[in-house]
Amino acid sequence: MGFGKQNQLVGVDIGSFAIKVVEIEQTKKGRVLKNFGMIGLPRNAIREGDIVEQEVVAEALKELFKNLKVRNRNVAVALSGYPVMAKRITLPDSGRKKVEATIHDQAEQYIPFDIEDVNLDFDILESEETLSEGEGADEEKSQEIMLVAAKKDVIDAYVDLLAAANLSPEVLDVDVFALQNAAELNITGEKEGYAIVNVGAEELGINTVVNGASLFSRDSSFGGAQITDLIMSHLDVDFERAEEIKLGAGEEKPWDKSLETSVSEVISDWVQEIKRALDFVETTYPDKTIGKIFVCGGACRIKGFQKYLEARVGLPVVELNPFSALIPNRDLFDEAYLNQMAPQACVAMGLALRSIDDK
């Protein structure tokens, strides 16, 4: 990856409830965390990946960059949710140029949008021998392709938003791949595949990865906002107070049995969704093995979630800390603060690892 200073990008993760920014400096000793911070957004400013209140979000971005004193205006940003789709497909092995010429027609059967309304991209993952039908038939080569489709109007909305915040979008990524980048920093010498589960405010993302390539990914409309809404209604508090209680601040409004039961039911739904995805991968790719689950996202620390997930799927569950692979900058960042914020920084970290050369 070309990672000279002029190529470096600032990772910007625009979530439903907050914007996270990560800036990395590449030094002779390794990667150093140069900047990290986040700023909250009003509820419904971003809804399921759609920018509802552009001006509000743009002002928040400007404020965050100003507060962090980030001078680099070149950014990498990720798309997520319904408007974007990443799918692994199998095509005859015909070489990159032939795929480029035919991918538009081939993709139509795989994506849930009008083909004219999306931008397409693809990456060739691997080629393998497959037997043609009939006894003694010749083997023919097929190739695995990662197909990515994103709605044009959503891309345009993000480009307009970043322009309004005086930022230059050099790389548009997909959040599942940004998370994979962050996870790869933390993985050394493991032969088994892994799953990344990102529990955000309004979205639960699952990505299974083997040999550095995504096998299967899916986004579902679950997330921490479900817990916040339960706390608001059970304890009769406003959104901000409910968020504090959810994250364990203060015990003057203790969780009663009724609330605990309701929260457990939500967590059970999350775990069932994750297990379904893992079961699908196990059935579809019997020769691939998932050996571990990394969890991240602002809601991954909801009490009981990680232990229940581990018990239900029978795999070790590890919290992803994207800062752990960087050289600590103790003059600027308190280690306890970074550990606290780590699950929310993963997408932004994965984006900050990108460079202008990656376009």
C-alpha positions in Angstrom: 0.0 0.0 0.0 1.5 3.4 -1.0 1.5 5.2 2.3 3.6 8.3 1.9 2.4 11.4 3.7 0.8 12.9 0.6 -1.2 9.7 0.2 -2.5 9.4 3.7 -6.2 9.6 4.3 -8.3 10.4 7.3 -10.8 7.7 8.2 -14.3 9.1 8.7 -17.0 6.8 10.0 -20.5 8.5 9.7 -22.7 6.4 12.0 -26.3 6.7 12.9 -25.6 8.4 16.3 -22.0 9.6 16.0 -19.2 10.5 13.6 -15.8 8.9 14.4 -12.5 10.1 12.9 -9.1 8.4 12.9 -5.8 9.7 11.6 -2.7 7.5 11.4 0.9 8.6 10.9 3.2 6.2 9.2 6.7 6.5 10.8 9.9 4.5 10.5 9.0 2.6 13.7 5.5 1.8 12.5 1.9 3.2 12.6 1.2 5.8 15.2 -2.2 7.1 16.2 -2.1 10.8 15.3 -5.8 11.7 15.9 -8.9 10.1 17.2 -12.2 11.6 18.2 -16.0 11.5 17.9 -19.0 13.7 17.9 -22.6 12.9 18.6 -25.4 13.4 16.0 -29.0 14.2 16.7 -31.2 11.2 16.4 -32.5 10.6 12.9 -29.9 12.9 11.2 -28.7 9.7 9.6 -31.2 6.9 9.2 -30.2 3.4 7.9 -27.3 4.8 5.9 -29.4 7.7 4.4 -28.3 11.3 5.2 -31.5 13.0 6.4 -30.1 16.2 7.7 -27.1 17.1 5.5 -26.5 20.5 7.0 -26.5 19.2 10.6 -24.1 16.4 9.8 -21.8 18.7 7.8 -21.5 21.1 10.7 -20.7 18.3 13.0 -18.0 17.1 10.7 -16.5 20.6 10.5 -16.6 20.9 14.3 -14.9 17.6 14.8 -12.1 18.3 12.4 -11.6 21.7 14.0 -11.6 20.4 17.5 -9.1 17.6 16.6 -7.0 20.1 14.6 -7.0 17.7 11.6 -5.4 19.5 8.6 -5.6 16.7 6.1 -8.8 17.2 4.1 -8.5 14.0 2.1 -10.8 11.4 3.6 -11.9 7.8 3.2 -15.6 7.2 4.1 -17.6 4.0 4.3 -21.1 3.2 3.0 -23.3 0.7 4.9 -26.9 -0.6 5.2 -29.5 -1.2 2.6 -28.1 1.1 -0.1 -24.9 -0.9 -0.5 -24.4 -4.6 -1.2 -21.3 -6.8 -1.2 -21.7 -10.4 -2.5 -19.3 -13.2 -3.4 -20.3 -14.7 -6.7 -18.8 -17.4 -9.0 -18.2 -16.7 -12.7 -16.4 -18.6 -15.5 -12.7 -17.8 -15.4 -12.4 -15.4 -18.3 -9.8 -12.9 -17.2 -10.2 -9.4 -15.8 -11.0 -7.6 -19.0 -13.8 -10.0 -19.9 -15.2 -9.6 -16.5 -15.1 -5.8 -16.8 -17.0 -6.1 -20.1 -19.7 -8.4 -18.8 -20.1 -7.6 -15.1 -22.9 -5.2 -15.7 -25.0 -7.9 -17.3 -23.9 -10.6 -14.9 -24.6 -8.4 -11.8 -28.3 -7.8 -12.6 -29.4 -11.2 -11.2 -27.6 -10.7 -7.9 -28.5 -7.2 -6.8 -31.9 -6.0 -5.4 -31.8 -2.6 -7.2 -32.3 -1.4 -10.7 -29.0 -1.9 -12.4 -29.1 1.6 -13.8 -29.4 3.1 -10.3 -26.1 1.6 -9.0 -22.4 1.9 -9.3 -20.7 -1.4 -9.6 -17.2 -2.5 -8.6 -15.6 -6.0 -8.3 -12.5 -7.8 -7.2 -11.3 -11.2 -8.4 -10.6 -13.3 -5.3 -9.5 -16.7 -6.5 -9.7 -19.2 -9.4 -10.4 -22.9 -9.0 -11.0 -26.0 -11.1 -14.6 -27.2 -11.4 -15.8 -30.4 -13.2 -18.1 -29.9 -16.1 -21.3 -32.0 -16.2 -21.0 -35.5 -17.5 -18.6 -38.4 -16.7 -15.1 -37.8 -17.9 -15.9 -34.2 -18.8 -13.0 -31.7 -18.9 -12.4 -29.5 -15.9 -13.2 -25.9 -16.5 -11.9 -23.0 -14.4 -14.2 -20.7 -12.4 -13.3 -17.6 -10.5 -14.7 -16.2 -7.2 -15.6 -12.5 -7.5 -16.5 -10.0 -4.8 -19.2 -7.9 -6.3 -20.1 -4.5 -4.7 -23.1 -2.4 -5.7 -24.0 1.0 -4.2 -26.9 3.2 -5.1 -25.8 6.2 -7.1 -28.0 8.6 -5.2 -26.5 7.6 -1.9 -23.0 8.0 -3.2 -23.9 11.4 -4.5 -25.4 12.3 -1.1 -22.1 11.4 0.7 -20.0 13.2 -1.8 -22.2 16.3 -1.4 -22.1 16.0 2.4 -18.3 15.8 2.5 -18.0 18.8 0.0 -20.3 20.8 2.4 -17.8 20.0 5.2 -14.9 21.1 3.0 -13.6 17.6 2.8 -12.4 15.6 -0.3 -13.6 12.0 -0.6 -10.7 10.2 -2.1 -11.9 6.6 -1.2 -15.5 5.4 -0.8 -15.4 2.0 0.9 -17.9 -0.4 2.4 -18.0 -0.7 6.1 -17.6 -4.5 6.1 -14.3 -4.2 4.2 -13.1 -1.3 6.5 -13.7 -3.6 9.5 -11.8 -6.4 7.8 -8.9 -4.0 7.4 -9.0 -3.2 11.1 -9.3 -6.9 12.1 -6.3 -7.9 9.9 -4.1 -5.6 12.0 -4.9 -7.7 15.0 -4.5 -11.1 13.4 -1.1 -12.9 13.3 -0.5 -16.4 12.1 -4.1 -17.7 12.5 -5.0 -20.2 9.8 -8.7 -20.4 10.6 -11.2 -17.9 9.4 -13.1 -15.5 11.6 -16.3 -13.5 11.7 -16.6 -9.8 12.5 -19.9 -8.8 14.2 -20.4 -5.0 14.3 -23.3 -4.0 16.5 -24.0 -0.3 15.8 -26.9 1.9 16.8 -29.3 0.8 14.0 -27.4 -2.0 12.2 -26.0 -5.4 13.0 -23.3 -6.3 10.4 -21.8 -9.7 10.0 -18.8 -10.6 7.8 -17.1 -14.0 7.6 -13.5 -14.0 6.4 -11.2 -16.9 5.4 -7.7 -16.4 3.9 -8.2 -12.6 3.8 -11.3 -12.7 1.7 -14.9 -12.2 2.7 -17.1 -15.4 2.2 -20.4 -13.9 3.2 -21.7 -10.6 4.7 -25.1 -9.4 5.8 -26.6 -6.3 7.5 -29.7 -6.5 9.6 -31.9 -3.8 11.2 -30.9 -4.6 14.7 -28.8 -2.5 17.1 -28.2 -0.6 20.3 -31.1 1.8 19.6 -33.5 -1.0 20.4 -32.0 -1.2 23.9 -32.1 2.6 24.2 -35.8 2.7 23.3 -36.5 0.0 25.9 -34.8 2.0 28.6 -36.6 5.2 27.7 -40.0 3.5 27.9 -39.3 1.3 31.0 -37.6 4.0 33.1 -39.4 7.1 31.6 -36.2 9.0 30.8 -35.1 11.0 27.7 -32.8 9.7 25.0 -29.6 11.1 26.4 -30.2 9.7 29.9 -31.2 6.3 28.4 -27.9 6.2 26.5 -26.0 6.9 29.7 -27.9 4.1 31.6 -27.3 1.7 28.7 -23.6 2.3 28.9 -23.6 1.8 32.7 -23.5 5.4 33.9 -25.2 5.9 37.3 -27.4 3.5 39.3 -30.1 5.8 40.5 -32.3 4.2 37.8 -31.5 0.6 38.3 -32.5 -2.0 35.7 -35.5 -4.0 37.1 -36.4 -7.6 36.2 -38.9 -6.5 33.5 -36.3 -4.4 31.7 -33.6 -7.1 32.0 -36.1 -9.6 30.5 -36.8 -7.2 27.6 -33.1 -6.6 26.9 -32.4 -10.3 27.0 -35.0 -10.9 24.4 -33.4 -8.3 22.1 -29.9 -9.8 22.7 -31.4 -13.2 21.9 -32.6 -11.9 18.5 -29.2 -10.5 17.7 -27.5 -13.8 18.6 -30.0 -15.8 16.5 -29.3 -13.6 13.5 -25.5 -14.1 13.9 -26.0 -17.9 14.3 -28.1 -18.0 11.2 -25.3 -16.3 9.2 -22.7 -18.7 10.6 -24.8 -21.7 9.9 -25.3 -20.6 6.3 -21.5 -20.2 5.8 -20.9 -23.7 7.3 -23.5 -25.2 4.9 -22.4 -23.3 1.9 -18.6 -23.5 2.4 -18.1 -26.9 4.2 -14.4 -26.8 3.4 -13.9 -23.4 5.2 -13.6 -23.0 9.0 -14.6 -20.1 11.2 -12.7 -20.3 14.4 -13.3 -17.0 16.2 -15.7 -14.1 16.4 -14.5 -10.5 16.7 -17.1 -8.1 18.1 -17.2 -4.3 17.7 -19.5 -1.4 17.5 -20.9 0.9 20.2 -23.5 -1.7 21.4 -21.2 -4.8 21.6 -20.7 -4.2 25.3 -24.4 -4.5 26.2 -24.2 -6.6 29.3 -24.7 -10.3 28.6 -24.3 -10.1 24.9 -20.8 -11.4 24.4 -21.2 -14.3 26.9 -24.5 -15.3 25.4 -23.1 -15.2 21.9 -20.1 -17.3 22.9 -22.4 -19.9 24.6 -24.8 -20.1 21.7 -22.3 -20.4 18.8 -19.6 -22.3 20.6 -16.8 -20.1 19.4 -14.5 -17.7 21.3 -15.7 -14.1 21.2 -13.1 -11.4 21.3 -13.6 -7.7 21.4 -11.8 -6.0 18.5 -9.4 -3.3 19.6 -8.0 -1.5 16.6 -5.6 0.7 18.7 -3.7 -2.3 20.1 -1.7 -2.8 16.8 -0.5 0.9 16.8 2.5 2.4 18.5 1.0 4.1 21.6 1.1 7.9 21.7 0.8 8.4 25.4 1.5 12.1 25.2 -1.8 12.6 23.3 -4.1 9.7 24.3 -5.0 8.2 27.6 -4.8 4.4 27.3 -8.0 3.9 29.4 -9.9 6.2 27.1 -8.8 4.4 24.0 -9.7 1.0 25.5 -13.1 2.4 26.3 -13.7 3.8 22.8 -12.0 1.0 20.9 -15.2 -0.9 19.7 -16.5 2.3 18.2 -13.3 3.2 16.4 -13.0 0.0 14.2 -14.6 1.3 11.0 -12.8 4.6 11.1 -9.5 2.8 11.8 -10.0 0.5 8.8 -10.7 3.5 6.6 -7.6 5.4 7.9 -5.5 2.4 6.7 -6.5 3.2 3.1 -4.5 5.5 0.9 -5.1 7.6 -2.2 -3.3 4.9 -4.2 -6.1 2.5 -3.4 -8.6 4.2 -5.7 
